[in-house]
């Protein structure tokens, strides 16, 4: 079974971690090379892992983080945006990057993650930020 199928808890299935100095190194947990075949299920599994565990630790709960982003962008644009708008705009950022480098796997994973978060968050609120 490849690391991508199992989604290693340490590296998220990409085969790499960072040491205390911030340098990239091979994952010692799963010995994954990061070069297993990419499949739709592996991409979705990694996106699911990242959006439900790692990103929450780094940035807080997605709904609060996307609400913070919506507020910032709303103030800058002088018009209200929703958390769904944030998901779509972040997805468009990844699409623009993929236009230049369609083989960049992390962008595909992030795109899948933004779509999943947008789907979930749009069920919670469809109203613009109004504080």
C-alpha positions, 0 to 999 in steps of 0.5 A: 500500500502506498503512503498516498493511499494510507495518508501518513499522519506525519507527512500527509502522504507527500513523503516529506517533513521539515526538521527543527531547522525548517529543512525539508527531509524524507519522512521517517514515519512512512519512508515514502518517496513521494513518487507513487502514482497520483490518482484522484483518490490519493489527491482527495485523501491528501486534501481531506487530511490537510483540510481536516487536521494540519491546516486547523492546527496552523490557521485555526478552524476553517470557518473562522479563518475564511471569515477572517479572510472574507473580512479583510478582502471585504474591507480592501474591496469595499464590498461584502464577501462570503466565506464561499467567495473566499473558497472560490477565489482561492480555488481560482488562485490555484487554477491560475497557478496550474495554468502555468504549471499543470504538473504541480501536484500540491496545487491540485491538492489545494484546489480539491481542498478549497472545493471541499471547504467551500462545499461545507462552509456554504451550507453554514452561511451564504450571507456576506460578512456583515460586522 
